[in-house]
Amino acid sequence: MGVACSLLATSIPTEDEIKVTIGHRVDGHVRRRMVIFVFGGPGSCKGRIVSDLHQGFGLHVIDVESVLLRRSDNIKLTLENLLQIVEKEMRNASAEAGFLIDLVPNLRNIERCLTQSNVRAVLERFEKNWPVAFALTLYGKLFVQSPNAEQILLDMQVEGAHDERDANRIRKRCTSFAASIQPIMSYFCERTVCVKHDGVNYERLWNTVMDLFWDLGLKARAPVTTTVYFLLEKREALRLPQYANNEGSLPRVPFILPPYLRARDVFDGVSTQISKQASSHREKFVAHLYPFMERIEWEEEPKEAKTTLHPPIRCKQPLFLLPMLNDGAVPVERRLLATTQGDQCIFSADIGISDCRRVVEHYAQARAAATSIPQTK
């Protein structure tokens, strides 16, 4: 279903902890490349939401602060200059789904940036070439009013949240942020998707935002396939010395290994590290398991985690797994298995089928446990 322009300043009560308000001119028509601004102050979870929107919908993220840090020259921080930077990035990008623009550099510079600009005139000029569908605004307003704000801040590891005084300081920062962006919010007042939350349950917040974007005409991109190359023998690792110090290698081998390791613990460790690195959109990994193989206590084969066996494939030493490997590597035969969740697992072709299946089935069980999210609705 699509909401298009039929939502007349609608307030949607999702849960007690989240409140959604949608302006009556929010444009839900599907464009080839939709342009969305995003705003969020301290405790708003903006960073995680932006990252998940990029991964879930394929939106090209333009983070003005990151662009400014990459520049060698200093520019005057005015809204006009910031939008010129944004336009240049947009022209150089090939984003089919659209753009998600994080416009505000940081809290210290917002007020100075906006007071030196004619906000309405500058935004109108920008929209002649790049019409904006809506502005997504994430507020920690409910969150900062919570009597548990101090503990929430600590749980979220918000910088400076160490005592009640600092919690009050962050409340003031949230209030200051809302006041500072008011000129932009006034411009987008009829095209604002406002999400207020208490910061307690990120999964619920993300599900709310994801449903909104789906209803507003954006299509989720195809699920990403995770590929893991399992090194089960040291000789295989020695053939590929480039893997030795690669930061994507999994898992990191401790200096002292216990005499025996449970297979569940080993593969839970692999799955955990993959989940942690997923935030950087890494989709391909190498797992160094050979130091563990003789010490693993293999439990009964998991019954739920089935695999699909593919015939051996020939490929270059997996350049497609790690971009930093050199071209021109000698083609090597490898074996490919896939889990029922769609993850691809690659082994050296001289590893026995039973060993491959045993590894993949335990890995699949660990991944299924890690990716299962309790229902909160």
C-alpha positions in Angstrom: 0.0 0.0 0.0 1.1 3.6 -0.5 0.3 6.6 1.5 1.1 9.2 -1.2 -0.4 12.6 -0.2 -3.5 11.1 1.6 -1.9 11.5 5.0 -3.2 14.8 6.4 -0.8 15.7 9.2 -1.4 12.2 10.5 -0.2 11.0 13.9 0.4 7.3 14.1 0.5 5.8 17.6 2.7 2.8 17.2 3.7 2.0 20.8 3.8 4.1 24.0 7.5 4.6 23.4 7.2 5.8 19.7 5.1 8.4 18.1 5.1 9.1 14.3 3.7 12.3 12.7 3.5 12.7 8.9 3.0 16.0 7.2 0.2 16.3 4.7 2.5 17.1 1.7 4.8 14.1 2.2 5.2 12.8 -1.3 4.8 9.0 -1.6 5.0 8.8 -5.3 7.8 6.6 -6.5 10.6 8.6 -8.1 13.6 7.2 -10.0 15.8 8.8 -7.4 14.1 10.1 -4.2 15.8 12.8 -2.2 15.3 12.6 1.6 16.9 14.8 4.3 17.5 13.3 7.7 17.9 15.1 11.1 18.5 13.9 14.6 20.1 15.1 17.7 21.7 13.4 20.7 20.1 10.1 21.6 18.1 10.0 18.3 19.8 6.9 16.9 20.2 8.7 13.7 23.5 7.0 12.9 22.1 3.5 13.1 18.9 4.4 11.3 20.9 6.0 8.4 23.2 2.9 8.2 20.2 0.5 8.2 18.3 2.6 5.6 21.4 2.5 3.3 21.6 -1.3 3.7 17.9 -2.0 3.6 16.8 0.2 0.8 20.0 1.0 -1.1 19.9 4.7 -0.5 23.1 6.6 -1.2 24.1 8.4 2.1 25.6 11.8 1.8 27.1 12.7 5.3 28.1 16.4 5.0 30.3 16.1 8.1 32.3 13.3 6.6 32.7 15.2 3.3 34.0 18.2 5.1 36.5 16.1 7.0 37.9 14.8 3.7 38.4 18.3 2.2 41.8 19.9 2.5 40.4 23.4 2.3 38.4 25.3 4.8 35.1 26.7 3.7 32.7 29.0 5.4 29.9 27.0 7.0 26.7 28.4 5.4 23.7 26.5 4.3 24.4 27.5 0.7 27.9 26.1 0.8 26.8 22.9 2.4 24.1 22.4 -0.2 26.7 23.0 -3.0 28.8 20.2 -1.5 25.7 18.0 -1.4 24.8 18.7 -5.1 28.4 17.9 -6.2 28.2 14.5 -4.3 24.8 13.8 -5.9 26.0 14.5 -9.4 28.9 12.2 -9.0 26.8 9.3 -7.5 24.9 6.6 -9.3 22.1 6.0 -6.8 19.1 4.3 -8.3 17.0 4.2 -5.2 17.7 7.8 -4.1 19.7 9.9 -1.6 19.6 10.2 2.1 21.2 13.5 3.1 22.6 14.1 6.6 23.0 17.8 6.2 23.9 19.1 9.7 27.7 19.0 10.3 27.5 19.0 14.2 25.7 20.7 17.0 28.3 23.4 17.5 28.0 24.7 13.9 24.3 24.4 13.3 23.2 27.7 14.7 26.1 29.7 13.1 25.5 27.9 9.8 21.8 28.7 9.6 21.9 32.3 11.0 24.2 33.3 8.2 21.8 32.0 5.5 18.4 32.8 4.0 17.2 29.3 4.7 14.0 29.4 2.6 15.7 31.0 -0.5 18.6 28.6 -0.4 16.4 25.5 0.0 14.1 26.6 -2.8 17.0 27.1 -5.1 18.3 23.6 -4.3 14.9 22.1 -4.9 14.7 23.5 -8.5 17.2 20.7 -9.5 16.6 18.2 -6.6 13.1 18.1 -5.3 13.0 16.8 -1.8 10.4 14.1 -1.0 10.4 14.7 2.7 12.5 15.3 5.8 12.9 12.5 8.3 13.3 13.9 11.8 14.3 11.6 14.6 13.7 13.1 18.1 14.8 11.8 21.4 12.1 14.0 22.9 10.2 11.2 24.6 13.5 9.7 25.5 14.9 12.8 27.2 11.7 13.3 29.2 11.9 9.7 30.5 12.6 9.4 34.3 15.1 6.7 33.3 17.0 9.0 30.9 20.2 8.7 32.8 20.3 4.9 32.6 19.2 4.9 29.0 22.0 7.3 28.2 24.5 5.0 29.9 23.1 1.9 28.2 23.4 3.7 24.8 26.9 4.7 25.7 26.2 8.3 24.8 29.3 10.4 25.3 29.4 12.2 28.6 26.5 10.3 30.2 28.1 9.6 33.6 25.9 11.2 36.1 22.6 13.2 36.5 24.4 16.5 35.8 25.6 15.1 32.5 22.2 13.6 31.7 20.7 17.1 32.2 23.4 18.5 30.0 22.5 16.1 27.2 18.8 17.0 27.7 19.8 20.6 27.1 21.8 19.6 24.0 18.6 17.9 22.6 16.6 21.1 23.3 19.3 23.2 21.7 19.4 21.0 18.6 15.6 21.2 18.2 15.8 25.0 18.4 18.7 25.3 16.1 17.2 23.3 13.2 13.8 25.1 13.5 14.4 27.3 10.4 14.8 24.1 8.3 11.9 22.4 10.0 9.7 25.4 9.3 10.5 25.1 5.6 9.7 21.4 5.6 6.8 21.7 8.0 4.3 20.1 5.6 6.8 17.5 4.4 8.2 16.2 7.6 8.1 12.6 8.8 8.7 13.0 12.6 9.6 10.0 14.7 9.8 10.5 18.5 11.0 7.7 20.7 12.4 7.0 24.1 15.6 5.2 22.9 14.9 2.0 24.7 14.0 -0.5 21.9 16.0 0.0 18.7 14.4 -2.9 16.9 11.0 -1.4 17.4 12.2 2.0 16.2 13.9 0.5 13.1 10.8 -1.6 12.3 8.7 1.6 12.6 11.0 3.5 10.2 11.3 0.6 7.8 7.5 0.3 7.6 7.2 4.0 6.9 9.7 4.0 4.1 8.0 0.9 2.6 4.6 2.7 2.7 6.2 5.8 1.2 7.1 4.0 -2.0 10.7 2.8 -1.4 11.5 -0.8 -2.2 13.7 -2.9 0.0 16.7 -4.1 -2.0 17.4 -7.8 -2.4 18.9 -9.6 0.6 22.6 -9.5 0.8 24.4 -12.8 0.4 27.0 -13.4 3.1 30.0 -15.4 1.8 32.5 -17.1 4.1 35.7 -18.8 3.0 36.6 -21.4 5.7 40.3 -22.2 6.0 40.3 -25.7 7.7 44.0 -26.6 7.0 47.1 -24.6 7.6 48.5 -25.5 4.1 45.5 -23.8 2.6 46.2 -20.7 4.6 49.8 -20.8 3.6 48.8 -20.7 -0.1 47.1 -17.5 0.6 49.5 -15.5 2.8 47.5 -12.3 2.1 44.9 -13.6 4.5 47.3 -13.8 7.4 46.9 -10.2 8.7 43.6 -9.3 7.0 41.3 -7.4 9.3 38.3 -9.3 8.0 39.7 -12.7 9.0 37.5 -14.6 11.4 37.8 -15.5 14.2 40.8 -13.9 15.9 42.8 -16.7 17.4 43.6 -16.2 21.2 47.2 -16.6 22.3 46.3 -19.5 24.6 43.7 -22.0 23.5 41.9 -24.3 26.0 42.5 -28.1 25.5 39.0 -28.5 24.1 36.5 -26.2 22.5 32.8 -26.8 21.9 31.8 -26.5 18.3 28.9 -24.3 19.4 31.3 -21.8 21.0 33.6 -21.6 18.0 30.8 -21.0 15.5 29.0 -18.6 17.8 32.2 -16.6 17.8 32.4 -16.6 14.0 28.7 -15.6 13.8 29.2 -12.8 16.4 32.1 -11.3 14.6 30.2 -11.3 11.3 27.3 -9.6 12.9 29.6 -6.9 14.4 31.2 -6.2 11.1 27.9 -6.1 9.2 27.6 -2.5 10.3 30.4 -1.6 7.9 28.5 -3.4 5.1 31.1 -6.0 4.8 29.5 -9.1 3.1 32.5 -11.4 2.5 34.7 -12.9 5.1 37.5 -15.4 5.7 37.4 -17.7 8.7 40.7 -19.1 10.0 39.5 -22.3 11.6 42.6 -24.4 11.2 44.1 -23.6 14.6 40.8 -24.9 16.2 40.1 -28.0 14.2 42.0 -30.5 16.3 40.6 -29.1 19.5 36.9 -28.8 18.6 34.5 -31.1 20.4 31.8 -31.8 17.7 28.4 -32.2 19.2 25.5 -34.0 17.6 24.9 -32.7 14.1 22.3 -29.9 14.1 19.0 -31.1 12.8 17.5 -27.8 11.7 20.5 -26.4 9.8 20.5 -28.2 6.4 22.9 -27.4 3.6 22.8 -27.5 -0.2 25.9 -29.0 -1.9 27.2 -27.4 -5.1 29.7 -29.1 -7.4 33.3 -27.8 -7.0 33.8 -24.5 -8.8 36.9 -23.0 -10.3 37.8 -19.4 -9.5 40.7 -17.2 -8.9 42.1 -17.3 -5.4 39.0 -15.6 -4.1 39.5 -12.1 -5.3 35.8 -11.6 -5.0 36.1 -12.3 -1.2 38.8 -9.9 -0.4 39.3 -6.9 -2.7 42.9 -6.3 -1.6 44.1 -9.6 -3.2 46.2 -9.2 -6.4 44.8 -9.9 -9.8 46.4 -12.7 -11.8 46.2 -15.3 -9.0 46.3 -18.9 -10.3 42.8 -20.4 -10.6 42.2 -22.9 -7.8 39.3 -25.4 -7.5 37.0 -24.7 -4.5 33.9 -26.3 -3.1 30.8 -24.3 -2.5 28.0 -25.1 0.0 25.0 -23.0 0.8 23.0 -22.9 4.0 19.2 -22.7 4.0 19.5 -19.1 5.1 21.3 -18.4 1.8 24.8 -17.9 3.2 27.5 -19.2 0.8 30.4 -21.2 2.4 33.5 -21.9 0.4 36.2 -24.5 1.1 39.2 -25.9 -0.6 38.1 -28.6 -3.0 40.4 -31.2 -1.3 38.5 -30.9 2.0 36.2 -33.9 2.4 32.4 -33.5 1.9 31.6 -34.7 5.4 34.0 -32.1 7.0 32.5 -29.3 4.9 29.0 -30.3 5.8 29.8 -30.5 9.5 31.3 -27.0 9.5 28.5 -25.5 7.5 25.7 -27.1 9.5 27.2 -25.8 12.8 27.8 -22.4 11.3 24.2 -22.2 9.9 22.8 -23.0 13.3 24.9 -20.2 14.9 23.8 -17.7 12.3 20.1 -18.7 12.6 20.4 -18.1 16.4 22.2 -14.8 15.9 19.8 -13.4 13.4 16.5 -14.4 15.0 14.9 -11.3 16.6 12.2 -11.7 19.2 8.9 -10.3 18.1 8.2 -7.0 19.8 4.9 -6.1 18.2 
